[in-house]
Amino acid sequence: MKYPAKNKPDHSRRNIILLFLSQAVALTSTITMVTYSALVGRMLTESTSMATIPAAAGLVAAALTAYPASMFMKKYGRRKGFQLGAVFALLAGFMTFYGIFTASFIVFTLGVLIHGIFQSFAAFYRFTALEITAPHMHKQAVSYVLAGGLLAAFMAPGAAQYFESSFYLPIQYAGTYILVIILSFLTQFLLLFLKFPSQTVTIEEEKTVEGPQPSLLEVLKRPAFLCASLNAAGAYLIMSYVMTSSPMEIVEYCGFPVSDAASVIQWHVAAMFLPAFFCGSLIARYGSVRIIFTGMLCLTASAIFAIQGLELVNFYGSLILLGMGWNFMFTAGTTLLAHAHSAAEKAHVQGINDFVVYGLTAIATLSSGFMLETIGWINMNKLVFGVLALLLV
């Protein structure tokens, strides 16, 4: 465990504000990628099945680089890690833009993949909030950083649409990825003002994280790990499976404008982050298992909303409930994971958990476009009931 050196000025409030803005910027970039990647993929390939390959590539990259990103920051510090992540975002912006400009699906996919590396670094903002604020502000710090997701939910669609309509017309969607480039520079600018304290580690603390590590099979045999990881992974799988195809269904199949698809994703993302402010209190009061069941009920209601029709109200209702259900199940599953390992096993077991979660999510994202093309939106959502039934077993 690391802690700030003594006799240093307290920059907690300024750091919280800067992390809030950094989180908002990072998620605005990510939301833009998620919302448009399937639309661009379909435009470049004229295939719904191949349209979700870029998004899946980004998730695979995020999963495979999460552990190396953590190790890089452990060795070189958070600031250098976040700065390196922003460099990957810059490269991703240029490559996705160039891929659209030259109509190259491969280049565009590589750009989204590289953006996944940025996402793996940016995922550590929430942990950094605890490291660079005073102990008495930890709860507020996490809440405010999470609030950056809400700001991004309302900021991303408008910003993406502005850049799409203002730059590089008539090449559709090209201007949108100029926004990703600008956001990478903004990330670097914000990092200049974050104050990271000097850190030391005591011998006693080093001993708490040493010890024999269980094998993969040993971890997978633990009931607590299976319950925690599979529910968190199930929530992510269902969310990504439905959400990835929703912009294509709204725009390409139902004929609504891109602005409507962006608005639906906007409210979906808001629903993903809003419960974060009270979900922890609900888990403390009612327990993780009950909150997981609550999340399952939300996901069930989401699928019911979706299969009732193809009007905008169905998409809004379904995606909002989808976001809420994801938050309840993922947060409660993550909380349960703490009971699946000792202090010495923490990093090892968490790494296995992330591999399970993001690995299954990547498969779901990759299959999303194929399922939309072969069985359609309504039947896709009916399969959600089957996944939830398997989780109950």
C-alpha positions in Angstrom: 0.0 0.0 0.0 1.3 3.4 -0.9 0.8 6.7 0.9 1.7 10.3 0.5 4.8 11.6 2.1 4.4 13.7 5.2 4.6 17.5 5.5 3.4 18.0 1.9 0.7 20.5 1.0 -2.8 19.1 0.5 -3.9 19.4 -3.1 -6.9 17.1 -2.7 -9.6 19.5 -3.9 -7.7 20.6 -7.0 -6.8 17.0 -7.8 -10.5 15.8 -7.5 -11.6 18.6 -9.9 -8.8 17.6 -12.4 -9.6 13.9 -12.1 -13.3 14.7 -12.6 -12.4 16.6 -15.8 -9.9 13.9 -16.9 -12.5 11.2 -16.5 -15.0 13.2 -18.4 -12.6 13.7 -21.3 -11.5 10.1 -21.4 -15.1 8.8 -21.4 -16.1 11.4 -24.0 -13.4 9.9 -26.2 -14.6 6.3 -25.4 -18.3 7.1 -25.9 -17.5 8.6 -29.3 -15.6 5.5 -30.3 -18.3 3.1 -29.1 -21.2 5.1 -30.7 -19.7 5.5 -34.1 -17.4 2.5 -34.6 -20.1 0.1 -35.6 -21.7 2.6 -37.9 -18.3 3.3 -39.5 -17.6 -0.4 -39.7 -20.8 -1.1 -41.6 -20.2 1.9 -43.9 -16.7 0.6 -44.8 -17.6 -3.1 -45.2 -21.4 -3.0 -46.1 -21.7 -5.9 -43.7 -23.5 -5.9 -40.4 -21.6 -9.0 -39.2 -18.2 -7.3 -39.7 -19.3 -3.9 -38.4 -18.6 -4.8 -34.7 -15.1 -6.1 -35.3 -13.5 -2.7 -34.5 -15.3 -2.4 -31.2 -14.4 -6.0 -30.3 -10.7 -5.3 -31.2 -10.8 -2.3 -28.8 -12.1 -4.4 -26.0 -9.5 -7.2 -26.6 -6.7 -4.6 -26.5 -8.1 -3.1 -23.3 -8.3 -6.5 -21.7 -4.8 -7.6 -22.8 -3.1 -4.3 -21.7 -4.8 -3.7 -18.4 -2.2 -5.7 -16.4 0.8 -4.3 -18.3 -0.6 -0.8 -17.8 -0.8 -1.4 -14.1 2.7 -2.6 -14.0 4.0 0.3 -16.1 2.4 2.8 -13.6 3.7 0.8 -10.7 7.3 1.3 -12.0 7.1 4.8 -13.6 4.2 6.4 -11.8 0.6 7.4 -12.6 1.4 10.6 -14.5 3.7 8.9 -17.0 1.2 6.1 -17.4 -1.7 8.5 -18.1 0.5 10.5 -20.5 1.4 7.4 -22.4 -2.2 6.4 -22.6 -3.0 9.8 -24.0 -0.4 9.3 -26.7 -2.2 6.1 -27.7 -5.4 8.1 -27.9 -3.8 10.6 -30.2 -2.5 7.8 -32.4 -5.9 6.1 -32.4 -7.6 9.4 -33.4 -5.2 9.8 -36.4 -5.5 6.2 -37.5 -9.3 6.0 -37.3 -9.6 9.3 -39.2 -7.2 8.1 -41.8 -9.0 4.8 -42.1 -12.3 6.6 -42.8 -10.6 9.1 -45.2 -9.0 6.3 -47.2 -12.0 3.9 -46.8 -9.7 1.3 -45.2 -11.5 -0.9 -42.7 -8.2 -2.5 -41.5 -6.6 0.9 -40.7 -9.8 2.0 -38.9 -9.9 -1.2 -36.9 -6.3 -0.8 -35.9 -7.1 2.7 -34.7 -10.0 1.5 -32.5 -7.7 -1.3 -31.2 -5.1 1.3 -30.2 -7.8 3.3 -28.5 -8.5 0.2 -26.3 -4.9 0.6 -25.0 -5.8 4.2 -24.0 -8.9 2.9 -22.2 -6.8 0.4 -20.2 -4.7 3.3 -18.8 -7.7 5.6 -18.3 -9.5 2.9 -16.2 -7.1 3.7 -13.4 -8.4 7.2 -12.8 -10.8 5.9 -10.1 -8.0 4.2 -8.2 -5.8 7.3 -8.5 -8.5 9.3 -6.8 -7.8 7.5 -3.6 -4.0 7.9 -3.9 -3.8 11.6 -4.4 -6.4 12.8 -1.9 -6.5 13.0 1.8 -8.1 10.0 3.6 -11.1 12.0 4.9 -12.0 12.9 1.2 -11.8 9.4 -0.3 -15.5 8.8 -0.5 -16.1 12.2 -2.1 -13.2 11.7 -4.4 -14.5 8.5 -5.9 -18.0 10.0 -6.3 -16.8 13.1 -8.0 -14.5 11.1 -10.4 -17.5 8.8 -11.3 -19.5 12.0 -11.9 -17.2 12.6 -14.8 -19.0 9.8 -16.6 -22.3 11.7 -16.3 -20.7 14.8 -17.7 -19.3 12.8 -20.6 -22.7 11.2 -21.2 -24.2 14.6 -21.9 -21.2 16.2 -23.5 -20.1 13.4 -26.0 -23.1 13.2 -28.3 -23.3 17.0 -29.0 -19.5 17.3 -29.4 -19.3 14.3 -31.8 -22.2 15.6 -33.9 -20.7 19.1 -34.1 -17.4 17.7 -35.4 -19.1 15.3 -37.7 -21.1 18.1 -39.3 -18.3 20.7 -39.3 -15.2 18.9 -40.6 -14.3 16.9 -43.7 -17.7 16.7 -45.3 -18.9 15.0 -47.4 -16.9 12.1 -45.9 -19.3 10.8 -43.4 -18.1 10.4 -39.8 -14.5 11.6 -40.6 -14.9 14.8 -38.6 -16.0 12.9 -35.6 -12.6 11.4 -35.0 -10.9 14.8 -35.1 -12.6 15.1 -31.7 -10.7 12.1 -30.4 -7.4 13.8 -31.5 -8.3 17.0 -29.7 -9.4 15.2 -26.5 -6.0 13.5 -26.4 -4.3 16.9 -26.3 -6.7 18.1 -23.6 -5.9 15.0 -21.5 -2.2 15.9 -21.6 -3.0 19.5 -20.7 -5.0 18.4 -17.6 -2.3 16.0 -16.4 0.2 18.9 -16.2 -1.7 20.3 -13.2 -2.3 17.1 -11.2 -0.2 16.9 -8.1 1.1 13.4 -7.4 2.6 13.0 -4.0 6.0 11.4 -3.3 5.4 7.8 -2.4 7.2 5.3 -0.3 6.4 1.7 0.7 7.2 0.2 4.1 8.9 -3.2 4.5 5.8 -4.4 6.3 3.5 -3.4 3.4 5.8 -5.2 1.0 5.4 -8.4 3.0 1.6 -8.2 2.8 1.6 -8.5 -0.9 4.1 -11.3 -1.1 3.2 -15.0 -1.0 2.4 -18.0 -3.2 0.0 -17.4 -6.0 -2.8 -19.9 -6.8 -3.0 -21.4 -10.3 -5.7 -20.4 -12.7 -7.6 -23.7 -12.1 -7.4 -23.2 -8.3 -9.0 -19.7 -8.7 -11.7 -20.9 -11.0 -12.7 -23.6 -8.5 -13.6 -21.1 -5.8 -17.3 -20.5 -5.5 -16.9 -16.9 -4.4 -14.8 -16.2 -7.5 -17.2 -17.9 -9.8 -20.2 -16.0 -8.3 -18.4 -12.6 -8.4 -16.7 -13.0 -11.8 -19.5 -14.6 -13.8 -22.1 -12.1 -12.6 -19.8 -9.1 -13.4 -18.9 -10.7 -16.7 -22.5 -11.5 -17.5 -23.5 -7.9 -16.9 -20.8 -6.7 -19.1 -21.5 -9.3 -21.8 -25.2 -8.5 -22.0 -24.6 -4.7 -21.9 -22.0 -4.8 -24.7 -24.0 -7.3 -26.8 -27.1 -5.2 -26.9 -25.5 -1.7 -26.8 -23.0 -2.3 -29.6 -25.7 -3.1 -32.2 -28.2 -0.5 -31.0 -26.8 2.4 -33.1 -26.9 0.2 -36.3 -30.5 -0.9 -35.5 -31.6 2.6 -34.9 -30.0 4.2 -37.9 -29.5 1.5 -40.6 -32.6 -0.7 -40.0 -35.2 1.7 -38.4 -34.2 4.8 -40.4 -33.8 7.2 -37.5 -31.1 9.9 -37.8 -27.7 9.5 -36.2 -28.6 12.2 -33.7 -31.3 9.9 -32.3 -28.8 7.0 -31.9 -26.4 9.3 -30.2 -29.1 10.5 -27.8 -30.1 6.9 -26.9 -26.5 6.1 -26.1 -26.2 9.3 -24.2 -29.0 8.3 -21.8 -27.7 4.7 -21.6 -24.3 5.9 -20.4 -25.9 8.3 -17.9 -27.9 5.3 -16.6 -24.6 3.3 -16.3 -23.0 5.9 -14.0 -25.8 7.5 -12.1 -26.4 4.5 -9.8 -22.8 4.6 -8.7 -23.6 7.3 -6.2 -25.9 5.1 -4.2 -25.2 1.5 -5.3 -22.4 1.1 -2.7 -24.8 2.1 0.1 -27.4 -0.3 -1.2 -24.8 -3.1 -1.2 -23.8 -2.3 2.3 -27.4 -2.4 3.5 -28.9 -5.3 1.5 -25.9 -7.3 0.4 -24.3 -8.0 -2.9 -26.5 -11.0 -3.9 -29.7 -9.0 -3.6 -28.3 -6.1 -5.6 -27.2 -8.7 -8.3 -30.8 -9.9 -8.5 -32.0 -6.3 -8.7 -29.6 -5.9 -11.7 -31.0 -9.0 -13.3 -34.5 -7.6 -13.0 -33.4 -4.4 -14.7 -31.8 -6.4 -17.5 -35.0 -8.5 -17.9 -37.1 -5.4 -18.1 -34.7 -4.0 -20.6 -35.1 -7.0 -22.9 -38.9 -6.8 -22.5 -38.9 -3.1 -23.5 -36.8 -3.9 -26.6 -39.0 -6.7 -27.9 -42.2 -4.7 -27.6 -41.5 -2.5 -30.7 -39.0 -0.5 -32.7 -40.1 3.0 -31.8 -37.6 5.4 -30.1 -39.3 5.0 -26.8 -38.5 1.3 -26.9 -34.8 2.0 -27.5 -34.7 4.7 -24.8 -36.4 2.5 -22.2 -34.4 -0.6 -23.1 -31.0 1.1 -23.1 -31.6 3.0 -19.9 -32.6 -0.1 -18.0 -29.7 -1.9 -19.6 -27.3 0.7 -18.1 -28.8 0.5 -14.7 -28.8 -3.3 -14.6 -25.1 -3.3 -15.7 -24.2 -1.0 -12.8 -26.0 -3.0 -10.2 -24.6 -6.4 -11.3 -21.1 -5.2 -12.1 -20.6 -3.2 -8.9 -22.0 -6.0 -6.7 -20.0 -8.6 -8.5 -16.8 -6.5 -8.0 -17.6 -6.2 -4.3 -18.0 -9.9 -4.0 -14.6 -10.5 -5.5 -13.0 -9.2 -2.3 -14.1 -12.4 -0.6 -12.4 -14.6 -3.3 -8.8 -13.8 -2.4 -6.3 -13.0 0.3 -4.2 -9.9 0.4 -1.3 -11.6 -1.2 -3.5 -12.9 -4.0 -5.2 -9.6 -4.7 -3.5 -8.5 -7.9 -3.3 -12.0 -9.3 -7.0 -12.8 -8.8 -8.1 -9.4 -10.0 -6.1 -10.0 -13.1 -7.8 -13.3 -13.8 -11.2 -11.7 -13.1 -10.5 -8.9 -15.6 -9.4 -11.4 -18.2 -12.7 -13.3 -17.7 -14.9 -10.2 -17.8 -13.3 -8.5 -20.8 -12.7 -11.7 -22.7 -16.4 -12.6 -22.6 -17.3 -9.0 -23.4 -15.1 -9.0 -26.5 -16.7 -12.2 -27.7 -20.2 -10.7 -27.1 -19.2 -7.5 -29.0 -17.8 -9.4 -31.9 -20.9 -11.6 -32.2 -23.3 -8.7 -31.8 -23.3 -7.5 -35.4 -23.5 -11.1 -36.8 -26.5 -11.8 -34.5 -28.2 -8.5 -35.6 -27.8 -9.5 -39.2 -28.9 -13.1 -38.9 -31.7 -13.2 -36.3 -32.6 -9.5 -35.9 -32.9 -7.1 -33.0 -36.0 -8.6 -31.4 -34.6 -12.2 -31.3 -31.2 -10.8 -30.1 -32.9 -9.4 -27.0 -34.9 -12.6 -26.4 -31.5 -14.3 -26.0 -30.8 -12.1 -23.0 -33.4 -14.1 -21.0 -31.3 -17.3 -21.7 -28.1 -15.7 -20.5 -29.8 -14.5 -17.3 -31.2 -18.0 -16.7 -27.7 -19.5 -17.0 -26.4 -17.0 -14.4 -29.1 -18.0 -12.0 -28.1 -21.6 -12.3 
